[in-house]
Amino acid sequence: MDFHSLKNGYHILIAFLFFCIFSQSYASEGNLNTGSVIEVSGSRFLEETTFTSNSTLNESGSPYYVCGNLIIDEGVVLTIEAGTVLEMCHETSIIVNGTLRAEGTQMNPVVFKGLHANPIGGTWDCITFSASSRNNYLNYTFVESGGRNLFGNIHLDGGSLR
């Protein structure tokens, strides 16, 4: 790793820490109905976000650094395209009351992981599928380093997953 890459990595880390500690309401991206997103050096940081209409996260916006819970409202579909990476901050969750469709491929999986990967897990909470969630699937998807809340990486709370 050369000095320039290391320096750029520190800028992203400093911006991320600043965002997580002092986050305010920034201009929302079109598909994020509440909550906000900020872009620093090509990386996107999501604070507490509720998806209230069908939305898509894609590889071109990846990695997404998630600093607050992501909630998918009932009747809403969140599609995560192949190659998209979501890096979850400590104590964050994804709560699916609607539909989550992770559309990874064998060569380009979708990845959910803790910001600071811990090989024994527990870095972030989990993906919870509530009783109102329907038609969920995780194709070629890795869910890593979750389970801080003792539910493991995925928690079916009356919901279904295929």
DSSP file with accessible surface (Angstrom, degrees, kcal/mol):
  #  RESIDUE AA STRUCTURE BP1 BP2  ACC     N-H-->O    O-->H-N    N-H-->O    O-->H-N    TCO  KAPPA ALPHA  PHI   PSI    X-CA   Y-CA   Z-CA
    1    1 A M              0   0  192      0, 0.0     2,-0.1     0, 0.0     0, 0.0   0.000 360.0 360.0 360.0 128.3    0.0    0.0    0.0
    2    2 A D     >  -     0   0   94      1,-0.1     4,-2.0     4,-0.0     5,-0.2  -0.373 360.0-103.8 -87.5 169.6    1.4    3.3   -1.0
    3    3 A F  H  > S+     0   0  156      1,-0.2     4,-2.9     2,-0.2     5,-0.2   0.892 118.2  56.1 -60.1 -40.8    1.2    6.6    1.0
    4    4 A H  H  > S+     0   0  128      1,-0.2     4,-2.4     2,-0.2    -1,-0.2   0.921 108.7  46.7 -61.8 -43.3   -1.5    8.1   -1.2
    5    5 A S  H  > S+     0   0   62      2,-0.2     4,-2.2     1,-0.2    -1,-0.2   0.910 113.9  48.5 -63.9 -42.1   -3.8    5.1   -0.7
    6    6 A L  H  X S+     0   0   75     -4,-2.0     4,-2.0     2,-0.2    -2,-0.2   0.934 111.5  49.3 -63.7 -44.4   -3.2    5.2    3.1
    7    7 A K  H  X S+     0   0  100     -4,-2.9     4,-1.9     1,-0.2    -2,-0.2   0.925 110.9  50.1 -61.6 -43.3   -3.8    9.0    3.2
    8    8 A N  H  X S+     0   0   67     -4,-2.4     4,-2.0     1,-0.2    -1,-0.2   0.905 108.2  53.7 -63.2 -39.6   -7.1    8.6    1.2
    9    9 A G  H  X S+     0   0   38     -4,-2.2     4,-2.3     1,-0.2    -1,-0.2   0.893 107.0  51.2 -62.4 -39.5   -8.2    5.8    3.6
   10   10 A Y  H  X S+     0   0  131     -4,-2.0     4,-2.7     2,-0.2     5,-0.2   0.891 106.8  53.9 -65.7 -38.0   -7.6    8.1    6.6
   11   11 A H  H  X S+     0   0   95     -4,-1.9     4,-2.4     2,-0.2    -2,-0.2   0.923 110.1  47.0 -61.8 -43.0   -9.7   10.8    5.0
   12   12 A I  H  X S+     0   0   31     -4,-2.0     4,-2.6     2,-0.2    -2,-0.2   0.932 112.8  49.4 -64.1 -44.1  -12.6    8.4    4.6
   13   13 A L  H  X S+     0   0   68     -4,-2.3     4,-2.7     2,-0.2     5,-0.2   0.933 111.7  48.0 -62.0 -44.6  -12.3    7.1    8.2
   14   14 A I  H  X S+     0   0  109     -4,-2.7     4,-2.6     1,-0.2     5,-0.2   0.936 113.2  47.7 -63.5 -44.2  -12.2   10.7    9.6
   15   15 A A  H  X S+     0   0   24     -4,-2.4     4,-2.7    -5,-0.2    -1,-0.2   0.916 111.9  51.0 -63.2 -40.1  -15.3   11.7    7.5
   16   16 A F  H  X S+     0   0   12     -4,-2.6     4,-2.6     2,-0.2     5,-0.2   0.939 111.2  46.6 -63.4 -46.6  -17.1    8.5    8.6
   17   17 A L  H  X S+     0   0   83     -4,-2.7     4,-2.2     2,-0.2     5,-0.3   0.922 112.6  50.2 -62.6 -43.4  -16.4    9.1   12.3
   18   18 A F  H  X S+     0   0  113     -4,-2.6     4,-2.9    -5,-0.2    -1,-0.2   0.941 111.7  48.9 -59.2 -44.7  -17.4   12.8   12.0
   19   19 A F  H  X S+     0   0    3     -4,-2.7     4,-0.8     1,-0.2    -2,-0.2   0.927 111.9  47.4 -62.7 -45.4  -20.6   11.7   10.3
   20   20 A C  H  < S+     0   0   44     -4,-2.6    -1,-0.2     1,-0.2    -2,-0.2   0.875 119.8  38.6 -66.3 -35.2  -21.5    9.0   12.9
   21   21 A I  H  < S+     0   0  116     -4,-2.2    -2,-0.2    -5,-0.2    -1,-0.2   0.899 130.6  25.0 -83.5 -41.7  -20.9   11.3   15.8
   22   22 A F  H  < S+     0   0  119     -4,-2.9    -2,-0.2    -5,-0.3    -1,-0.2   0.031  81.0 157.9-115.3  27.8  -22.3   14.6   14.5
   23   23 A S     <  +     0   0   43     -4,-0.8     2,-0.2    -3,-0.2    -4,-0.1  -0.275  10.6 171.6 -62.8 134.5  -24.8   13.5   11.9
   24   24 A Q        -     0   0  135     23,-0.0     2,-0.8     0, 0.0    23,-0.1  -0.589  48.9 -67.4-120.7-172.1  -27.5   16.0   11.1
   25   25 A S        -     0   0  108     -2,-0.2     2,-0.2    11,-0.0    11,-0.1  -0.763  57.1-177.8 -87.0 109.6  -30.2   15.9    8.4
   26   26 A Y        -     0   0   75     -2,-0.8    11,-0.1     1,-0.1    12,-0.1  -0.570  45.6 -66.0 -97.3 171.0  -28.4   16.2    5.0
   27   27 A A        -     0   0   90     -2,-0.2    10,-0.7     9,-0.1     2,-0.2  -0.330  60.6-122.5 -59.4 129.4  -30.2   16.3    1.7
   28   28 A S        -     0   0   65      8,-0.2     2,-0.2     5,-0.1     8,-0.1  -0.477  16.1-119.2 -75.5 148.7  -31.9   13.0    1.1
   29   29 A E    >   -     0   0   54     -2,-0.2     3,-2.1     1,-0.1    -1,-0.1  -0.504  36.6-102.9 -78.2 153.0  -31.2   10.9   -2.0
   30   30 A G  T 3  S+     0   0   78      1,-0.3    -1,-0.1    -2,-0.2    -2,-0.1   0.792 118.7  44.1 -51.4 -36.8  -34.3   10.3   -4.1
   31   31 A N  T 3  S+     0   0   32     25,-0.1     2,-0.7     1,-0.1    22,-0.3   0.459  96.5  82.1 -94.6   3.5  -34.9    6.7   -3.0
   32   32 A L    <   -     0   0    4     -3,-2.1    19,-0.1     1,-0.2     3,-0.1  -0.915  57.0-174.7-107.6 111.3  -34.4    7.4    0.7
   33   33 A N  S    S+     0   0   58     -2,-0.7     2,-0.3    17,-0.6    18,-0.2   0.818  70.5  12.6 -84.1 -32.5  -37.6    8.8    2.1
   34   34 A T  B    S+A   50   0A  69     16,-1.1    16,-0.8     2,-0.0     2,-0.2  -0.970 111.8  37.7-135.1 157.5  -36.5    9.6    5.6
   35   35 A G  S    S-     0   0   20     -2,-0.3     2,-0.3    14,-0.2    14,-0.2  -0.530  79.5-105.7  94.2-172.0  -33.0    9.6    6.9
   36   36 A S        -     0   0    0     12,-0.3    11,-1.7    -2,-0.2     2,-0.4  -0.976  13.6-145.2-155.5 167.2  -30.1   10.9    4.9
   37   37 A V  E     -G   46   0B  16    -10,-0.7     2,-0.4    -2,-0.3     9,-0.2  -0.983  10.0-168.7-135.4 142.8  -27.0   10.1    2.9
   38   38 A I  E     -G   45   0B  44      7,-1.5     7,-2.5    -2,-0.4     2,-0.5  -0.991  13.2-144.1-131.5 142.6  -23.7   11.9    2.6
   39   39 A E  E     +G   44   0B 110     -2,-0.4     2,-0.4     5,-0.2     5,-0.2  -0.932  19.5 174.1-112.3 129.9  -21.0   11.1    0.0
   40   40 A V  E >  S-G   43   0B  35      3,-2.6     3,-2.5    -2,-0.5    -2,-0.0  -0.989  72.6 -18.5-134.9 124.3  -17.3   11.5    0.8
   41   41 A S  T 3  S-     0   0   72     -2,-0.4     3,-0.1     1,-0.3    -1,-0.1   0.865 128.5 -51.3  48.7  40.6  -14.5   10.4   -1.6
   42   42 A G  T 3  S+     0   0   44      1,-0.3     2,-0.3     0, 0.0    -1,-0.3   0.440 115.8 114.2  81.9  -1.9  -17.0    8.3   -3.5
   43   43 A S  E <   -G   40   0B   9     -3,-2.5    -3,-2.6    21,-0.0     2,-0.4  -0.802  57.0-140.1-103.5 147.3  -18.3    6.4   -0.4
   44   44 A R  E     -Gh  39  64B  47     19,-1.4    21,-3.2    17,-0.5     2,-0.5  -0.890   8.6-160.3-111.6 136.7  -21.9    6.8    0.9
   45   45 A F  E     -Gh  38  65B   1     -7,-2.5    -7,-1.5    -2,-0.4     2,-0.5  -0.960   6.8-161.7-115.8 123.4  -22.8    7.0    4.5
   46   46 A L  E     -Gh  37  66B   1     19,-3.0    21,-4.0    -2,-0.5    22,-0.4  -0.912   3.8-168.5-107.0 129.5  -26.4    6.2    5.6
   47   47 A E        -     0   0   26    -11,-1.7    21,-0.3    -2,-0.5   -11,-0.1  -0.318  61.6 -31.9 -96.0-170.7  -27.8    7.3    8.9
   48   48 A E  S    S-     0   0   95     19,-0.3     2,-0.4    -2,-0.1   -12,-0.3  -0.196  79.2-178.0 -45.0 121.0  -31.1    6.0   10.4
   49   49 A T  E     - b   0  70A   0     20,-2.4    22,-2.7   -14,-0.2     2,-0.5  -0.993  24.8-164.8-136.5 133.5  -33.2    5.4    7.2
   50   50 A T  E     -Ab  34  71A  29    -16,-0.8   -16,-1.1    -2,-0.4     2,-0.7  -0.976  16.7-145.4-115.0 123.6  -36.8    4.3    6.6
   51   51 A F  E     + b   0  72A   0     20,-3.3    22,-2.3    -2,-0.5    25,-0.1  -0.808  25.0 169.2 -87.9 116.0  -37.6    3.2    3.0
   52   52 A T        +     0   0   63     -2,-0.7     2,-0.3   -21,-0.1    -1,-0.1   0.400  65.2  35.3-109.6  -1.9  -41.2    4.3    2.4
   53   53 A S  S    S-     0   0   52    -22,-0.3   -20,-0.1    23,-0.0    23,-0.1  -0.964 106.4 -70.7-144.0 160.5  -41.2    3.6   -1.4
   54   54 A N        +     0   0  111     -2,-0.3     2,-0.3    21,-0.1    24,-0.2  -0.248  63.3 175.2 -54.4 134.7  -39.6    1.0   -3.6
   55   55 A S  E     -l   78   0C   5     22,-2.3    24,-2.7    -4,-0.1     2,-0.4  -0.934  23.7-145.9-143.9 162.3  -35.9    1.6   -3.7
   56   56 A T  E     -l   79   0C  53     -2,-0.3     2,-0.4    22,-0.2    24,-0.2  -0.997   0.6-161.5-135.4 134.7  -32.6    0.2   -5.1
   57   57 A L  E     -l   80   0C   1     22,-2.5    24,-2.6    -2,-0.4     2,-0.3  -0.964  25.5-168.3-108.3 133.9  -29.0    0.2   -3.7
   58   58 A N    >   -     0   0   48     -2,-0.4     3,-1.3    22,-0.2     4,-0.3  -0.782  35.8-108.1-126.5 167.8  -26.4   -0.5   -6.4
   59   59 A E  G >  S+     0   0   94     23,-0.4     3,-1.7    -2,-0.3    26,-0.1   0.825 111.8  65.7 -60.9 -33.3  -22.8   -1.4   -6.7
   60   60 A S  G 3  S+     0   0  103      1,-0.3    -1,-0.3    24,-0.0    23,-0.0   0.791 105.8  43.8 -65.3 -24.0  -21.9    2.1   -8.1
   61   61 A G  G <  S+     0   0    1     -3,-1.3   -17,-0.5   -18,-0.0    -1,-0.3   0.415 101.4 155.3 -94.2   2.0  -22.8    3.6   -4.7
   62   62 A S    <   +     0   0   26     -3,-1.7     2,-0.1    -4,-0.3    24,-0.1  -0.492  36.8  47.8 -87.1 148.4  -21.0    0.9   -2.8
   63   63 A P  S    S-     0   0   32      0, 0.0   -19,-1.4     0, 0.0     2,-0.5   0.503  70.5-165.5 -80.3 149.9  -19.7    0.5   -0.2
   64   64 A Y  E     -hi  44  86B   2     21,-2.7    23,-3.2   -21,-0.1     2,-0.7  -0.896   9.4-149.8 -97.7 125.0  -22.6    1.9    1.9
   65   65 A Y  E     -hi  45  87B  32    -21,-3.2   -19,-3.0    -2,-0.5     2,-0.7  -0.886  13.6-153.2 -97.2 113.2  -21.5    2.7    5.5
   66   66 A V  E     +hi  46  88B   0     21,-2.7    23,-2.7    -2,-0.7   -19,-0.2  -0.804  23.2 170.5 -98.0 113.5  -24.6    2.2    7.6
   67   67 A C        +     0   0   30    -21,-4.0     2,-0.3    -2,-0.7   -19,-0.3   0.282  66.3  25.1-104.9   5.3  -24.6    4.3   10.8
   68   68 A G  S    S-     0   0    8    -22,-0.4    24,-0.1   -21,-0.3    21,-0.1  -0.971  99.9 -64.2-158.6 167.3  -28.2    3.7   11.9
   69   69 A N        -     0   0   41     -2,-0.3   -20,-2.4    22,-0.1     2,-0.5  -0.264  40.1-142.7 -59.6 142.7  -31.0    1.2   11.4
   70   70 A L  E     -bc  49  94A   1     23,-2.4    25,-3.0   -22,-0.2     2,-0.5  -0.948  19.7-169.1-104.4 126.2  -32.4    0.6    8.0
   71   71 A I  E     -bc  50  95A  35    -22,-2.7   -20,-3.3    -2,-0.5     2,-0.7  -0.971  12.2-157.7-121.9 127.9  -36.2    0.0    8.1
   72   72 A I  E     -bc  51  96A   0     23,-2.8    25,-2.4    -2,-0.5    26,-0.7  -0.926  24.7-133.1-105.0 113.6  -38.2   -1.2    5.1
   73   73 A D    >   -     0   0   58    -22,-2.3     3,-2.0    -2,-0.7    26,-0.3  -0.239  33.6 -82.7 -64.6 155.9  -41.8   -0.3    5.5
   74   74 A E  T 3  S+     0   0  142      1,-0.3    24,-0.3    24,-0.2    -1,-0.1  -0.282 118.3  19.9 -57.6 134.9  -44.6   -2.8    4.9
   75   75 A G  T 3  S+     0   0   69     22,-0.3     2,-0.4    57,-0.3    -1,-0.3   0.409 101.3 114.8  84.4  -2.2  -45.5   -3.0    1.2
   76   76 A V    <   -     0   0   10     -3,-2.0    23,-2.8   -25,-0.1     2,-0.5  -0.817  54.5-147.7-105.6 141.1  -42.1   -1.5    0.2
   77   77 A V  E     - m   0  99C  25     -2,-0.4   -22,-2.3    21,-0.2     2,-0.6  -0.930   6.7-166.4-109.7 125.1  -39.4   -3.4   -1.8
   78   78 A L  E     -lm  55 100C   2     21,-2.8    23,-2.7    -2,-0.5     2,-0.5  -0.963  10.7-164.9-106.5 117.8  -35.7   -2.7   -1.3
   79   79 A T  E     -lm  56 101C  23    -24,-2.7   -22,-2.5    -2,-0.6     2,-0.6  -0.892   5.1-163.9-102.9 131.1  -33.6   -4.3   -4.0
   80   80 A I  E     -lm  57 102C   1     21,-2.9    23,-3.0    -2,-0.5   -22,-0.2  -0.970  19.5-139.4-116.4 116.0  -29.9   -4.6   -3.5
   81   81 A E  E >   - m   0 103C  82    -24,-2.6     3,-1.7    -2,-0.6    23,-0.2  -0.283  31.7 -75.3 -77.7 160.2  -28.0   -5.2   -6.7
   82   82 A A  T 3  S+     0   0   26     21,-0.7   -23,-0.4     1,-0.2    -1,-0.2  -0.154 116.1  22.8 -52.3 138.2  -25.1   -7.6   -7.4
   83   83 A G  T 3  S+     0   0    7     25,-1.1     2,-0.3     1,-0.3    -1,-0.2   0.374  86.2 138.7  86.3  -2.8  -21.8   -6.4   -6.1
   84   84 A T    <   -     0   0    0     -3,-1.7    27,-2.4    24,-0.2     2,-0.4  -0.560  35.3-160.6 -79.6 137.3  -23.2   -4.0   -3.5
   85   85 A V  E     - j   0 111B  34     -2,-0.3   -21,-2.7    25,-0.2     2,-0.5  -0.971   7.1-167.1-120.2 130.8  -21.5   -4.0   -0.1
   86   86 A L  E     -ij  64 112B   0     25,-3.0    27,-2.4    -2,-0.4     2,-0.6  -0.982   6.1-161.4-115.7 119.4  -23.1   -2.6    3.1
   87   87 A E  E     -ij  65 113B  28    -23,-3.2   -21,-2.7    -2,-0.5     2,-0.4  -0.921  15.8-147.8-104.1 115.7  -20.7   -2.1    6.0
   88   88 A M  E     -ij  66 114B   0     25,-3.4    27,-2.7    -2,-0.6    28,-0.3  -0.689   3.3-135.3 -93.5 131.9  -22.7   -1.9    9.3
   89   89 A C    >   -     0   0   16    -23,-2.7     3,-1.4    -2,-0.4    -1,-0.1  -0.311  47.9 -69.8 -72.4 164.9  -21.7    0.2   12.3
   90   90 A H  T 3  S+     0   0  114      1,-0.2    34,-0.2    34,-0.1    -1,-0.2  -0.248 118.3  10.9 -56.5 136.6  -21.9   -1.2   15.8
   91   91 A E  T 3  S+     0   0  107     32,-0.7     2,-0.3     1,-0.2    -1,-0.2   0.680  94.3 134.2  67.7  22.8  -25.4   -1.8   17.1
   92   92 A T    <   -     0   0    5     -3,-1.4    33,-2.3    31,-0.2     2,-0.3  -0.713  31.1-173.1-100.7 156.5  -27.2   -1.3   13.7
   93   93 A S        -     0   0   11     -2,-0.3   -23,-2.4    32,-0.2     2,-0.5  -0.927  25.4-132.8-138.1 163.6  -29.9   -3.5   12.2
   94   94 A I  E     -cd  70 127A   2     32,-2.2    34,-3.1    -2,-0.3     2,-0.6  -0.995  24.3-164.1-116.7 122.6  -31.9   -4.0    9.1
   95   95 A I  E     -cd  71 128A  48    -25,-3.0   -23,-2.8    -2,-0.5     2,-0.8  -0.943   2.1-159.9-114.1 115.2  -35.6   -4.4    9.9
   96   96 A V  E     +cd  72 129A   0     32,-3.5    34,-2.5    -2,-0.6    37,-0.3  -0.845  31.5 150.8-103.0 105.5  -37.7   -5.8    7.0
   97   97 A N  S    S+     0   0   42    -25,-2.4   -22,-0.3    -2,-0.8   -24,-0.2   0.537  81.5  27.0 -99.9 -15.9  -41.4   -5.1    7.4
   98   98 A G  S    S-     0   0    2    -26,-0.7    36,-1.4   -24,-0.3     2,-0.4   0.355 116.1 -45.8-108.8-116.1  -41.8   -5.1    3.5
   99   99 A T  E     -m   77   0C  12    -23,-2.8   -21,-2.8   -26,-0.3     2,-0.5  -0.992  37.9-164.4-134.6 132.8  -39.6   -7.0    1.1
  100  100 A L  E     -m   78   0C   0     -2,-0.4    37,-2.1   -23,-0.2     2,-0.5  -0.973   8.4-176.9-114.1 124.6  -35.8   -7.4    0.8
  101  101 A R  E     -mn  79 137C  74    -23,-2.7   -21,-2.9    -2,-0.5     2,-0.7  -0.926   4.5-173.1-124.6 102.8  -34.4   -8.7   -2.4
  102  102 A A  E     -mn  80 138C   0     35,-2.6    37,-2.7    -2,-0.5     2,-0.6  -0.885   6.1-169.1 -95.3 114.3  -30.6   -9.1   -2.5
  103  103 A E  E     +mn  81 139C  74    -23,-3.0   -21,-0.7    -2,-0.7    37,-0.1  -0.447  21.6 156.6-109.1  57.3  -29.8  -10.1   -6.1
  104  104 A G        -     0   0    7     35,-1.9     2,-0.3    -2,-0.6    37,-0.1  -0.257  28.2-144.1 -73.7 167.4  -26.1  -11.2   -5.9
  105  105 A T        -     0   0   63      3,-1.3     3,-0.2    35,-0.2   -22,-0.1  -0.822  30.4-101.8-124.1 169.6  -24.5  -13.5   -8.5
  106  106 A Q  S    S+     0   0  149     -2,-0.3    -1,-0.1     1,-0.2    -2,-0.0   0.903 125.3  36.0 -59.4 -39.1  -21.9  -16.1   -8.0
  107  107 A M  S    S+     0   0  168      1,-0.2    -1,-0.2    -3,-0.0    -3,-0.0   0.639 129.8  33.2 -88.2 -14.7  -19.2  -13.8   -9.3
  108  108 A N  S    S-     0   0   58     -3,-0.2    -3,-1.3     2,-0.0   -25,-1.1  -0.555  80.3-177.6-143.5  71.6  -20.6  -10.6   -7.7
  109  109 A P        -     0   0   29      0, 0.0     2,-0.4     0, 0.0   -26,-0.3  -0.201  30.3-114.1 -72.2 162.4  -22.3  -11.3   -4.4
  110  110 A V  E     - k   0 141B   0     30,-1.8    32,-2.7    29,-0.4     2,-0.4  -0.772  36.6-157.0 -86.8 139.9  -24.2   -8.9   -2.2
  111  111 A V  E     -jk  85 142B  23    -27,-2.4   -25,-3.0    -2,-0.4     2,-0.5  -0.985  20.2-176.2-130.0 127.8  -22.3   -8.5    1.1
  112  112 A F  E     +jk  86 143B   0     30,-2.9    32,-3.0    -2,-0.4     2,-0.3  -0.991  29.7 150.9-111.8 124.5  -23.5   -7.3    4.6
  113  113 A K  E     -j   87   0B  63    -27,-2.4   -25,-3.4    -2,-0.5    32,-0.2  -0.979  47.9 -89.8-151.7 161.5  -20.7   -7.1    7.1
  114  114 A G  E     -j   88   0B   1     -2,-0.3     3,-0.4    30,-0.3   -25,-0.2  -0.411  35.6-122.2 -69.1 149.4  -19.5   -5.3   10.1
  115  115 A L  S    S+     0   0   31    -27,-2.7     2,-0.7     1,-0.3   -26,-0.1   0.908 112.6  33.6 -59.1 -42.7  -17.5   -2.1    9.6
  116  116 A H  S    S-     0   0  135    -28,-0.3    -1,-0.3    29,-0.1    -2,-0.1  -0.863 101.5-132.8-114.9  91.8  -14.7   -3.7   11.6
  117  117 A A        -     0   0   73     -2,-0.7    -2,-0.0    -3,-0.4    28,-0.0  -0.182  20.5-166.7 -52.7 128.6  -15.0   -7.3   10.8
  118  118 A N    >   -     0   0   59      1,-0.1     3,-2.3    27,-0.0     5,-0.2  -0.981  16.1-146.2-117.2 116.0  -14.8   -9.5   13.9
  119  119 A P  T 3  S+     0   0  135      0, 0.0    26,-0.1     0, 0.0    -1,-0.1   0.743 100.2  49.4 -60.7 -19.4  -14.2  -13.2   13.0
  120  120 A I  T 3  S-     0   0  155      1,-0.3    -3,-0.0    25,-0.1     2,-0.0   0.455 109.8-130.9 -97.9   1.4  -16.4  -14.3   15.9
  121  121 A G    <   +     0   0   18     -3,-2.3    -1,-0.3     1,-0.1    26,-0.2  -0.234  68.4 114.7  86.0-175.4  -19.3  -12.0   15.1
  122  122 A G        +     0   0   24     24,-2.7    24,-0.2     2,-0.2    25,-0.2   0.577  42.6 120.8  86.2  12.2  -21.2   -9.5   17.1
  123  123 A T  S    S+     0   0   17     22,-2.0   -32,-0.7    23,-0.2     2,-0.2   0.904  84.3   6.2 -73.8 -40.2  -20.1   -6.4   15.4
  124  124 A W  S    S-     0   0    0     21,-1.3    24,-2.4     1,-0.3    -2,-0.2  -0.784  82.6-105.8-133.4 176.6  -23.6   -5.3   14.4
  125  125 A D        -     0   0   18    -33,-2.3    22,-3.8    -2,-0.2    23,-0.5   0.894  51.9 -98.0 -76.1 -98.4  -27.1   -6.7   15.1
  126  126 A C        -     0   0    0    -34,-0.2   -32,-2.2    20,-0.2     2,-0.6  -0.968  26.4 -83.1-168.1 178.6  -28.9   -8.6   12.3
  127  127 A I  E     -de  94 154A   0     26,-2.2    28,-3.0    -2,-0.3     2,-0.5  -0.935  45.4-160.8-100.2 119.6  -31.4   -8.6    9.5
  128  128 A T  E     -de  95 155A  21    -34,-3.1   -32,-3.5    -2,-0.6     2,-0.7  -0.914   9.4-159.1-107.5 127.5  -34.8   -9.1   11.0
  129  129 A F  E     -de  96 156A   0     26,-2.7    28,-2.4    -2,-0.5    30,-1.5  -0.910  19.4-153.5-103.7 108.5  -37.7  -10.3    8.9
  130  130 A S  E >   -Fe 158 157A  15    -34,-2.5     3,-1.7    -2,-0.7    30,-0.2  -0.231  31.6 -96.9 -77.4 172.1  -41.0   -9.3   10.6
  131  131 A A  T 3  S+     0   0   59     26,-0.7    27,-0.1     1,-0.3    -1,-0.1   0.773 123.3  56.2 -61.1 -26.0  -44.3  -11.1   10.3
  132  132 A S  T 3  S+     0   0   32    -36,-0.1   -57,-0.3    27,-0.1    -1,-0.3   0.578  83.9 105.6 -84.6  -7.5  -45.5   -8.5    7.7
  133  133 A S    <   -     0   0    0     -3,-1.7    27,-0.4   -37,-0.3     2,-0.3  -0.480  49.6-178.0 -76.9 144.1  -42.5   -9.2    5.4
  134  134 A R        +     0   0  141    -36,-1.4   -34,-0.1    -2,-0.2    -2,-0.0  -0.984  50.4  11.8-141.5 151.3  -43.2  -11.1    2.2
  135  135 A N  S    S+     0   0  100     -2,-0.3     2,-0.3     1,-0.2    -1,-0.1   0.828  75.7 166.3  56.0  39.2  -41.3  -12.6   -0.8
  136  136 A N        +     0   0    1     24,-0.4    26,-1.8   -37,-0.1     2,-0.3  -0.613   7.7 172.2 -83.9 143.9  -37.8  -12.0    0.6
  137  137 A Y  E     -n  101   0C  30    -37,-2.1   -35,-2.6    -2,-0.3     2,-0.4  -0.990  26.3-160.3-151.5 150.5  -34.8  -13.6   -0.9
  138  138 A L  E >   -n  102   0C  32     24,-1.2     3,-0.5    -2,-0.3     2,-0.5  -0.852  19.5-172.7-126.5  89.8  -31.0  -13.4   -0.6
  139  139 A N  E 3  S-n  103   0C  72    -37,-2.7   -35,-1.9    -2,-0.4   -29,-0.4  -0.775  73.0 -13.9 -88.7 127.5  -29.4  -14.8   -3.7
  140  140 A Y  T 3  S+     0   0  136     -2,-0.5   -30,-1.8     1,-0.2     2,-0.4   0.947  99.7 151.6  44.9  62.1  -25.6  -15.2   -3.6
  141  141 A T  E <   -k  110   0B  29     -3,-0.5     2,-0.5   -32,-0.2   -30,-0.2  -0.981  38.0-152.7-128.4 133.2  -25.5  -13.0   -0.4
  142  142 A F  E     -k  111   0B 111    -32,-2.7   -30,-2.9    -2,-0.4     2,-0.5  -0.916   7.0-171.3-104.9 129.1  -23.0  -13.1    2.4
  143  143 A V  E     +k  112   0B  25     -2,-0.5     2,-0.3   -32,-0.2   -30,-0.2  -0.966  23.1 172.6-119.9 110.0  -24.2  -11.9    5.8
  144  144 A E        +     0   0   79    -32,-3.0   -30,-0.3    -2,-0.5     3,-0.1  -0.866  44.5  11.1-125.3 151.4  -21.1  -11.6    8.1
  145  145 A S  S    S+     0   0   17     -2,-0.3   -22,-2.0   -32,-0.2   -21,-1.3   0.617  87.4 121.5  66.3  17.1  -20.1  -10.4   11.6
  146  146 A G        +     0   0    6    -23,-0.2   -24,-2.7   -24,-0.2     7,-0.3  -0.092  19.9  92.9 -89.3-163.4  -23.6   -9.9   12.9
  147  147 A G    >   +     0   0   17    -22,-3.8     3,-1.8     5,-0.7     5,-0.2   0.619  35.6 138.2  92.7  15.7  -25.3  -11.4   15.9
  148  148 A R  T 3  S+     0   0   93    -24,-2.4   -23,-0.2   -23,-0.5   -22,-0.1   0.855  76.8  52.0 -60.4 -30.9  -24.5   -8.8   18.6
  149  149 A N  T 3  S-     0   0   42      3,-0.2    -1,-0.3   -25,-0.2   -24,-0.1   0.248 119.0-109.2 -92.0  12.5  -28.1   -9.2   19.9
  150  150 A L  S <  S+     0   0  164     -3,-1.8    -2,-0.1   -25,-0.1     3,-0.1   0.504  97.3 102.3  73.4   6.6  -27.8  -13.1   20.1
  151  151 A F  S    S-     0   0  109      1,-0.3     3,-0.3     4,-0.0     2,-0.1   0.505  82.7-128.1 -89.9  -6.4  -30.2  -13.7   17.2
  152  152 A G        -     0   0   34     -5,-0.2    -5,-0.7     1,-0.2    -1,-0.3  -0.435  48.5 -49.5  84.7-168.1  -27.4  -14.5   14.8
  153  153 A N  S    S+     0   0   54     -7,-0.3   -26,-2.2     1,-0.2     2,-0.4   0.809 129.3  35.3 -73.8 -31.2  -27.0  -12.8   11.4
  154  154 A I  E     -e  127   0A  58     -3,-0.3     2,-0.5   -28,-0.2   -26,-0.2  -0.992  66.0-168.0-129.7 133.5  -30.6  -13.3   10.3
  155  155 A H  E     -e  128   0A  38    -28,-3.0   -26,-2.7    -2,-0.4     2,-0.8  -0.977   8.2-157.7-124.9 118.3  -33.7  -13.3   12.6
  156  156 A L  E     +e  129   0A  91     -2,-0.5     2,-0.6   -28,-0.2   -26,-0.2  -0.848  13.1 177.7 -95.0 105.6  -37.1  -14.6   11.3
  157  157 A D  E    S-e  130   0A  94    -28,-2.4   -26,-0.7    -2,-0.8     3,-0.1  -0.492  81.7 -49.0-104.2  57.0  -39.7  -12.9   13.5
  158  158 A G  B    S+F  130   0A  62     -2,-0.6   -28,-0.2     1,-0.3    -2,-0.1   0.293 115.3 114.1  94.9 -10.4  -42.6  -14.5   11.7
  159  159 A G        -     0   0   12    -30,-1.5    -1,-0.3    -4,-0.1     2,-0.3  -0.287  59.9-124.7 -86.0 175.8  -41.3  -13.5    8.3
  160  160 A S        -     0   0   62    -27,-0.4   -24,-0.4   -30,-0.2     2,-0.3  -0.889  18.8-171.1-124.3 156.4  -40.2  -15.7    5.5
  161  161 A L              0   0   58     -2,-0.3   -24,-0.2   -26,-0.1   -26,-0.0  -0.995 360.0 360.0-145.5 135.0  -37.0  -16.0    3.5
  162  162 A R              0   0  191    -26,-1.8   -24,-1.2    -2,-0.3    -2,-0.0  -0.890 360.0 360.0-128.0 360.0  -36.2  -18.0    0.4
